[in-house]
């Protein structure tokens, strides 16, 4: 049981580092939905994603991986989600695998 807790803590930390850096790399891609990409306050929305820290196991973080968040901005709700994929960004993988990369998607809730 303790190994699973340590594993979840490591995944959460890796997700926090990736999200707060908000930079693309060989192990991470950033995707903005159409409405976020053209939003005049796009940088403020991105900043809210980078600084997000309102996790709740009952609402948006049931697996304690810190891979999803929702927030309001200018009267609209936005979601961000981290998905775990292989290094070719094609197939889903377990986030504990050495070959894990991440994709962070930010969208307006109406686009879901």
C-alpha positions as CSV (number, residue, x, y, z in Angstrom):
1,X,0.0,0.0,0.0
2,X,2.8,2.4,0.9
3,X,4.4,1.9,-2.6
4,X,1.1,3.0,-4.2
5,X,1.1,6.2,-2.1
6,X,4.7,7.0,-3.0
7,X,3.9,6.2,-6.7
8,X,0.9,8.6,-6.6
9,X,2.9,11.3,-5.0
10,X,5.6,11.0,-7.7
11,X,3.0,11.2,-10.5
12,X,1.4,14.2,-8.8
13,X,4.8,16.0,-8.5
14,X,5.7,15.3,-12.2
15,X,2.3,16.6,-13.3
16,X,2.7,19.8,-11.2
17,X,6.2,20.4,-12.6
18,X,4.9,19.9,-16.2
19,X,1.8,22.0,-15.8
20,X,3.5,24.9,-14.0
21,X,6.4,25.0,-16.6
22,X,3.8,25.0,-19.4
23,X,6.5,24.2,-22.0
24,X,6.6,21.7,-24.8
25,X,9.4,19.2,-24.9
26,X,10.2,15.7,-26.1
27,X,8.2,14.4,-23.1
28,X,5.4,16.9,-23.1
29,X,3.0,18.7,-25.4
30,X,0.6,21.6,-24.8
31,X,-2.7,21.8,-26.6
32,X,-5.1,24.8,-26.4
33,X,-8.6,24.3,-27.8
34,X,-9.8,26.5,-30.5
35,X,-11.7,28.8,-28.1
36,X,-8.8,29.1,-25.7
37,X,-6.2,29.7,-28.5
38,X,-8.1,32.7,-29.9
39,X,-9.3,34.1,-26.5
40,X,-8.1,37.7,-26.0
41,X,-7.2,36.8,-22.4
42,X,-5.5,33.5,-23.4
43,X,-2.4,34.4,-21.3
44,X,-4.5,34.9,-18.1
45,X,-6.2,31.5,-18.7
46,X,-2.8,29.8,-19.2
47,X,-1.5,31.5,-16.0
48,X,-4.5,30.1,-14.1
49,X,-3.6,26.6,-15.3
50,X,0.0,27.0,-14.4
51,X,-0.8,28.2,-10.9
52,X,-3.8,25.9,-10.3
53,X,-3.7,24.4,-6.8
54,X,-7.4,23.8,-5.9
55,X,-7.4,20.0,-6.0
56,X,-10.1,18.0,-4.3
57,X,-10.2,14.2,-4.2
58,X,-14.0,14.3,-4.1
59,X,-14.4,16.5,-7.2
60,X,-11.5,16.6,-9.6
61,X,-8.6,14.5,-8.2
62,X,-10.0,11.1,-7.2
63,X,-6.7,9.3,-8.1
64,X,-4.5,11.9,-6.4
65,X,-2.5,12.5,-9.6
66,X,-3.2,16.2,-10.0
67,X,-4.0,15.6,-13.7
68,X,-7.3,17.6,-14.0
69,X,-8.6,20.9,-13.0
70,X,-11.5,23.2,-13.5
71,X,-11.8,27.0,-12.9
72,X,-13.8,30.0,-13.8
73,X,-12.6,33.0,-15.8
74,X,-14.7,35.9,-16.9
75,X,-17.9,34.0,-16.3
76,X,-16.9,30.8,-18.2
77,X,-15.6,27.5,-16.9
78,X,-12.3,26.1,-18.2
79,X,-10.9,22.6,-17.9
80,X,-7.3,21.4,-18.2
81,X,-6.3,17.7,-18.4
82,X,-3.1,15.8,-18.5
83,X,-3.0,12.6,-20.5
84,X,-0.3,10.0,-20.4
85,X,1.1,8.8,-23.7
86,X,4.1,6.9,-25.2
87,X,7.1,8.9,-26.4
88,X,5.6,8.9,-29.9
89,X,2.5,10.6,-28.5
90,X,0.3,7.9,-30.0
91,X,-0.8,5.5,-27.3
92,X,-1.9,5.8,-23.7
93,X,0.6,4.5,-21.1
94,X,0.8,4.0,-17.4
95,X,2.3,7.3,-15.9
96,X,4.8,5.3,-14.0
97,X,6.4,3.9,-17.1
98,X,9.8,5.2,-18.1
99,X,8.4,5.8,-21.6
100,X,5.7,8.1,-20.4
101,X,5.1,11.5,-22.0
102,X,2.4,14.0,-21.2
103,X,-0.1,16.0,-23.1
104,X,-1.8,19.0,-21.4
105,X,-5.0,20.2,-23.0
106,X,-6.8,23.4,-22.0
107,X,-10.3,24.0,-23.1
108,X,-13.5,26.0,-22.4
109,X,-16.0,23.6,-20.7
110,X,-18.5,24.2,-23.6
111,X,-16.0,22.5,-26.0
112,X,-16.0,19.2,-24.0
